[in-house]
Amino acid sequence: MRTSIIGVGAVGGALAALFDRAGHEITAIVRPESASAAIIQRDGLRLSGARGTHLARIRVAHELPKNTELVIVATRTFQTDAALQAHAARLGPAGLLANVPVVIAQNGLDGPQRAVTALHRDDSGGVFGALALFPATQRAPGDTVLTGDGRVCLAPARPQDFATAKQLASFFDDAFPTLALPRLYPALWSKLLVNQVNALPAITDKSVQFTCRHPLTSAILAHSLTEAVAVADAHGIRCINIGVLTPAHTSMIRAGAALTVVRSRLATAFGVRPNPASTLQAIRRGQPTEIDDLNGAVVRAAAEVGLSAPVNATLTALVHEVSRSGRYLSLAELRRRMAKLGDADRGGAAECAGATLPQ
């Protein structure tokens, strides 16, 4: 399938390399000013790790080719509008590629709806969300490593497009085992719970595996997960089995066993090789983070139903602080910050899910 991928970072780069290895015609769509364009053109797109090694020699372009059969958007969430507006003339209802499916492979809750709005596809459909459930790290432009294996879940923005979603899942199978789902929003919320692992590595400069096992950080993560599940419940969302966290895990979180979920499931779900997660990767590269669409999304969703999410709000603020200052927090400093939050929240932030923050 002739596929154009907008955004060839960790997720987009992994998909591009694996699709190329499977024999598909892949085009990386990059901004004219992007430094990665020259690197990929000169050196190719290199993938290593859990799915072997492959050097992809793919086409690089600034505009979508006229013969594109599928578009995958794998930019950061905050880049979605700009990325799609640049191609809206071809992908919109009157465009040459109006009937071409657009798959949004991003974190957060809002990406597919942003695409519907940017491309004016409210009635014409053809927008899908893809959950990348594989741990990928971009070591440098054009160089991606898979620190573990995984899969993809794909669902339509409009339920009536489920048949097309199943067809697209068959294509995605050439990269990762892919499951087509009939409803998008529960899937997005399920991935949002998994993405709770992002904030603490970004704050402490530690790996996902470390923060899921350390007594302090695993307890904080248990707290933020408990808030997120409560907010999803208040919205009437029941999370589904996407392969990392299952309905059984969310039931455990509701029952006060979030710490067990963190230490027994999340600590082992991202492979053996230390995984920094995408938010820390962005900070290390001096780039903006997606934290407002991760923990920040939980805070906004809580406000919509009259709830608060103080642990998620604090983690969001701390990631912004680290991003601005370039100074990571020691575990001792993190403990002090969370203790202050616990005092302000009458202990609710410092003790929940059956875990108390270490002294």
C-alpha positions in Angstrom: 0.0 0.0 0.0 1.3 3.5 -0.9 1.4 5.1 2.5 2.5 8.6 3.6 3.6 9.1 7.2 3.5 12.6 8.6 5.9 12.6 11.5 8.7 10.1 11.6 9.8 10.2 15.2 9.7 7.1 17.4 6.3 5.8 16.5 6.2 7.1 12.9 9.8 5.9 12.3 9.1 2.4 13.6 6.0 2.1 11.5 7.7 3.4 8.4 10.6 1.0 8.7 8.5 -2.0 9.4 6.1 -1.2 6.5 9.1 -0.7 4.2 10.5 -4.1 5.3 7.1 -5.7 4.4 7.4 -4.3 0.9 5.1 -1.3 1.0 5.8 2.0 -0.7 6.4 4.5 2.1 6.8 8.3 1.9 8.0 10.3 4.9 6.3 13.7 4.9 8.5 16.3 6.6 8.5 20.1 6.9 10.8 21.9 4.5 12.9 23.2 7.4 13.2 19.9 9.1 16.7 18.6 9.7 15.5 15.0 9.7 14.7 15.3 6.0 18.3 15.5 4.8 19.4 12.8 7.3 16.8 10.3 6.2 17.5 11.0 2.5 21.2 10.5 3.1 21.4 7.7 5.6 17.9 6.1 5.5 15.7 5.2 8.4 17.2 2.8 10.8 15.2 0.5 13.1 16.7 -1.9 15.7 15.5 -3.7 18.8 12.7 -6.1 19.5 11.7 -6.6 15.9 15.1 -7.0 14.4 17.2 -4.5 12.4 16.2 -2.9 9.2 17.5 0.1 7.2 14.6 1.6 5.2 15.4 3.6 2.1 12.2 5.6 1.8 11.1 8.6 -0.2 11.1 11.9 1.6 8.7 14.7 0.5 7.1 17.9 1.7 3.7 17.3 0.1 1.4 14.3 0.0 2.0 12.3 -3.3 -1.1 12.3 -5.5 -1.1 8.5 -5.5 -1.2 8.1 -1.7 -3.6 5.4 -0.5 -3.2 5.9 3.3 -2.1 8.8 5.5 -0.7 8.2 9.0 -0.2 11.2 11.3 2.3 10.4 14.0 3.2 13.9 15.1 3.0 15.1 18.7 -0.5 16.0 19.7 0.1 19.7 19.8 1.4 19.6 16.2 -1.8 18.0 14.8 -3.5 21.1 13.6 -0.5 22.6 11.9 0.4 19.3 10.3 -3.0 18.7 8.9 -3.7 22.2 7.8 -0.7 22.0 5.6 -2.4 19.2 3.7 -6.0 20.0 4.1 -6.5 21.1 0.5 -5.7 17.5 -0.7 -7.3 15.7 2.2 -10.5 17.8 2.6 -13.9 17.0 1.1 -13.1 18.6 -2.2 -9.5 17.5 -2.4 -7.7 14.9 -4.6 -7.3 12.6 -1.6 -10.7 13.2 0.0 -11.4 9.5 0.2 -8.1 8.4 1.5 -8.2 7.2 5.1 -6.3 9.3 7.7 -5.0 7.4 10.7 -4.0 9.5 13.8 -1.3 7.6 15.7 -1.0 9.8 18.8 -1.4 10.0 22.5 -4.2 11.8 24.3 -7.9 12.0 23.7 -8.3 14.8 21.1 -6.2 13.9 18.0 -8.9 12.2 15.9 -11.4 14.9 16.5 -8.8 17.6 15.7 -8.3 15.8 12.4 -12.0 15.7 11.7 -12.2 19.4 12.3 -9.0 20.4 10.4 -10.0 18.3 7.4 -13.7 19.2 7.5 -14.6 15.5 7.4 -17.6 15.6 9.8 -19.8 13.9 7.2 -17.3 12.2 4.9 -15.6 10.2 7.6 -12.4 8.3 6.9 -10.6 9.4 10.2 -9.3 6.7 12.5 -7.3 6.6 15.7 -4.4 4.1 16.2 -3.0 3.3 19.6 0.7 2.5 19.4 1.2 -0.1 22.1 4.8 -0.7 21.6 7.8 1.0 23.4 9.8 2.9 20.9 12.7 5.4 21.4 14.1 7.8 18.9 17.8 7.9 19.6 18.5 10.5 16.8 16.6 11.6 13.7 16.3 8.5 11.5 17.3 6.1 14.3 14.6 4.3 16.3 14.9 1.4 18.7 12.1 -0.8 19.9 12.8 -1.5 23.6 10.1 -4.2 23.6 7.4 -5.7 21.4 3.8 -4.8 21.3 0.8 -4.2 19.1 -1.6 -1.6 17.6 -5.3 -1.0 18.2 -7.2 0.9 15.6 -10.7 2.3 15.7 -12.9 4.7 13.6 -13.9 8.1 14.6 -17.3 7.2 13.1 -18.7 3.8 14.1 -20.0 3.3 10.6 -16.4 3.1 9.4 -15.6 0.0 11.4 -15.5 -2.2 8.2 -12.7 0.1 6.9 -11.0 -0.1 10.2 -10.8 -3.9 9.9 -9.3 -3.5 6.4 -6.7 -1.1 7.7 -5.9 -3.4 10.6 -4.9 -6.1 8.1 -2.4 -3.7 6.6 -1.0 -2.6 10.0 -0.5 -6.3 10.7 2.6 -6.1 8.5 4.2 -4.0 11.2 2.6 -5.1 14.5 -0.3 -7.4 15.4 -3.3 -5.1 15.1 -6.8 -5.3 16.6 -9.7 -3.3 15.0 -12.1 -1.9 17.6 -15.6 -0.6 16.9 -15.5 2.4 19.3 -12.7 4.9 19.6 -13.2 6.8 22.8 -12.9 3.9 25.2 -9.7 2.9 23.4 -8.3 6.4 23.7 -9.0 6.4 27.5 -7.5 3.0 27.9 -4.2 4.2 26.2 -4.4 7.4 28.4 -4.2 5.2 31.5 -1.1 3.5 30.1 0.4 6.9 29.4 0.3 7.7 33.0 3.8 6.2 33.0 5.1 9.3 31.2 5.2 12.0 33.8 7.5 10.6 36.5 10.4 9.6 34.1 10.2 13.2 32.7 10.4 14.7 36.2 13.1 12.5 37.6 15.2 11.5 34.5 14.6 7.8 35.3 13.2 5.0 33.2 9.6 3.8 33.2 10.8 0.5 34.7 12.6 2.4 37.6 9.6 4.6 38.4 7.2 1.7 38.4 9.3 -0.2 40.9 10.7 2.5 43.2 8.6 2.8 46.5 8.1 6.6 46.1 7.4 6.9 42.4 5.3 3.8 42.1 3.1 5.1 44.9 2.7 8.4 43.1 1.8 6.6 39.9 -0.7 4.5 41.7 -2.3 7.8 42.9 -2.5 9.3 39.5 -3.9 6.1 38.0 -6.6 6.0 40.7 -7.6 9.6 39.8 -7.7 8.8 36.1 -9.9 5.8 36.5 -12.3 7.7 38.7 -12.6 10.4 36.0 -13.2 7.9 33.3 -15.9 6.3 35.4 -17.5 9.7 35.9 -17.7 10.1 32.1 -19.3 6.7 31.7 -16.2 5.3 30.0 -15.3 1.7 30.7 -11.8 1.0 29.6 -11.2 -2.0 27.4 -8.4 -4.6 26.9 -5.8 -3.1 24.7 -3.0 -5.4 25.8 -1.2 -3.4 28.5 -4.0 -2.7 31.0 -7.2 -4.8 31.0 -10.6 -4.3 32.5 -9.4 -6.6 35.3 -6.6 -4.1 36.0 -9.0 -1.1 36.1 -11.2 -3.1 38.5 -8.2 -3.6 40.8 -7.5 0.1 40.6 -11.1 0.9 41.6 -10.8 -1.6 44.5 -7.7 0.2 45.9 -5.0 -2.0 44.4 -3.5 0.4 42.0 0.0 0.0 43.5 -0.2 -3.7 42.7 -1.1 -2.9 39.1 1.9 -0.5 38.8 4.5 -2.8 40.3 3.3 -6.1 38.9 2.0 -5.1 35.5 3.3 -1.7 34.3 6.8 -2.4 35.7 7.1 -5.3 33.3 5.1 -4.1 30.3 7.8 -2.0 28.6 10.5 -4.5 28.0 13.8 -5.1 29.8 15.8 -2.3 28.2 15.3 1.0 30.2 12.5 2.9 28.5 12.5 6.7 29.0 9.0 7.2 27.6 8.1 9.9 25.1 7.8 12.9 27.5 11.4 12.5 28.8 12.6 11.9 25.3 11.2 15.3 24.3 12.8 17.1 27.2 16.1 15.5 26.5 15.9 16.9 22.9 14.8 20.3 24.1 11.4 19.9 22.5 7.9 20.7 23.9 6.2 17.8 25.6 2.7 16.3 25.2 2.0 16.4 29.0 -1.0 18.7 28.6 -2.6 15.9 26.5 -1.6 13.2 29.0 -2.0 14.0 32.7 -3.4 17.4 31.6 -6.2 15.7 29.7 -7.2 13.9 33.0 -7.3 17.3 34.8 -9.5 18.8 32.1 -11.8 15.8 31.9 -12.2 15.9 35.7 -13.2 19.5 35.6 -15.9 18.7 33.0 -17.7 16.5 35.5 -17.1 18.6 38.6 -14.1 16.6 39.9 -10.5 17.4 40.7 -7.4 15.5 39.9 -4.7 17.1 42.1 -2.0 14.5 41.6 -2.4 14.7 37.8 -2.4 18.5 38.0 0.8 18.5 40.1 2.6 16.0 37.8 1.6 18.2 34.8 3.0 21.3 36.5 6.2 19.5 37.5 6.8 18.3 33.9 6.4 21.9 32.7 8.8 23.1 35.4 11.5 20.6 34.4 10.9 21.4 30.7 11.5 25.1 31.3 14.4 24.8 33.7 16.2 21.8 32.4 16.6 20.6 36.0 15.3 17.2 37.0 13.9 16.7 40.5 15.7 14.4 42.9 13.6 11.8 44.6 14.0 13.7 47.9 12.7 16.9 46.2 9.9 15.0 44.6 8.9 13.6 48.0 8.8 17.1 49.4 6.7 18.4 46.6 4.1 15.6 46.9 4.0 16.0 50.7 3.1 19.6 50.2 0.3 18.5 47.9 -0.8 16.0 50.4 -1.1 18.7 53.1 -3.2 20.9 50.7 -5.4 18.0 49.7 -5.9 16.9 53.3 -3.9 13.8 52.7 -5.7 12.6 49.6 -2.8 13.1 47.3 -0.3 11.5 49.7 -2.3 8.4 50.5 -4.6 6.5 48.1 -4.8 3.2 46.3 -3.6 1.5 49.5 -0.1 3.1 49.4 1.5 5.8 51.5 4.3 7.9 50.3 7.6 6.9 51.9 9.0 9.3 54.4 
